Amino acid sequence: MKRSKISVQGLNLYYGKKHALKDVNMEVQTNFITALIGPSGCGKSSFLRCLNRMNDLTEHTRIDGRILLDDEDIYDRRVDTTLLRKKVGMVFQQPNPFPMSIYDNVAYGPRLHGIKNRMEVNQRVEEALRDAAIYDEVKENLRKSALSLSGGQQQRLCIARTLAVRPEVLLMDEPTSALDPISTLKIEELMKSLKKRYTVIIVTHNMQQAARVADDTAFFLAGEVVEFGSVEQIFCRPKDRRTEQYITGRFG
């Protein structure tokens, strides 16, 4: 029996008095792409931020329940959040390269985590750029500003920056919403190749994208997971009428 990479058990999230996530249960499989779908404000991004404790940075936040990463509770008081975020990396909606060179963007994480050897840093940078399918486009210009890249290239650079610290899980919060169709296709192809080495969880408003790239899909509504299952089951044989209404465009 295949063991889940992440097991979410009875998760409740509160922002002050607002009950943002309600009794969420989910098993995220290793080397799967899991898509989180649902209308705006339904809790998808809040859930994603729980998985590497980004919500710790928001005031008046409270969490009940458990999130296990390889059977270890990430909300245990002994957990080092810096090391957790090294294991569980995040790529945001808007590309956010640092105002430095392409090389230094990717080298930033390894250096931050104590890698001083120049050859090892060089190796990490090249490996990450290759994994993010951008190396051939930038290899002659590694000392140029990352801000000179196109939007699609910047997003792949941000993916490379995340991969350079060698995470186990990659969280992606609407990574293609600001991109043109050609760049979107490149990121989708990249996700499919990355799942061979990483567990990928993506928030998307694009139903076609979820159907194209995901193995499993969770449909969120008003802070609850209405339905969770294989992408084929969710899109072809939804069990809940609300799921069917959402994926057919009748609301949301």
C-alpha positions, 0 to 999 in steps of 0.5 A, a space after each residue: 500500500 502506497 504511503 501518503 506524502 502528506 496526511 491532513 487530519 481534521 484541519 481547522 483554520 481560524 483567522 481571528 473569528 473567521 473559520 476559514 477551513 473546516 474539518 479538512 481531511 486529505 491524503 496527498 500521494 507521493 509524486 502526484 500532482 494534486 490540484 485544488 479547485 474552487 471559487 475565489 475565497 473558498 480556502 484553497 490558498 489558505 490550505 496551501 499556506 498551512 502545508 508549510 506553515 506560512 499562516 504562522 506569519 499572519 496575526 490571530 491565526 489558530 489551527 486545530 487538527 494535524 498535518 503529517 509530512 512523512 508521518 511527522 506532525 509539522 505543527 509539533 512545537 519542536 519543528 524548525 519552520 526554516 527546515 520545513 519550508 526547505 522541504 516544502 517549497 512555495 511558488 507564488 501567483 506573481 513571479 517574484 524574482 529578487 532584484 539581482 542576477 539570474 545566478 544569484 537568484 538561484 544560488 540564494 537558497 543554497 547559500 542561505 542554508 550554509 553551502 559555501 563551496 563554489 563548485 557545489 553552488 554552481 552545480 545546484 544552480 545549473 541543476 535547478 535551472 535545468 529542472 525548471 526547463 530554463 537553463 538553455 535560455 539563460 546559460 549565456 546570461 547568468 549574470 544578467 538581472 533576473 528582472 530582464 526576463 519575460 514573465 514566463 521565464 521569471 516564473 520558471 526562474 522562481 521555480 528553479 530558485 525553489 528547487 535549488 534547496 532540493 525540496 520534497 514537496 512543491 506548492 504552487 499557488 496559481 503559478 500560471 494566472 499571470 502568464 500568456 498561453 504559451 508560457 502557461 503550456 511550458 509551466 504545465 509541461 514542467 509540472 508533469 516532468 517535476 512530479 517524477 522527483 517531487 510531490 506537487 500541489 497546485 491551486 488553480 482556477 483553470 478547470 482545463 489546467 487541472 484536468 490536464 496536469 493533475 492526478 488527484 483533485 480537491 474541490 473546495 467550497 466555503 472552507 470545506 472539501 466537498 469532494 476529493 478523488 482522482 482527476 478522472 472521477 472528479 471531472 467525469 463522475 463527480 459524486 456531489 451535485 455541487 462539484 458537477 455544477 462548479 466544473 460545468 460552469 454553473 457557478 463560481 
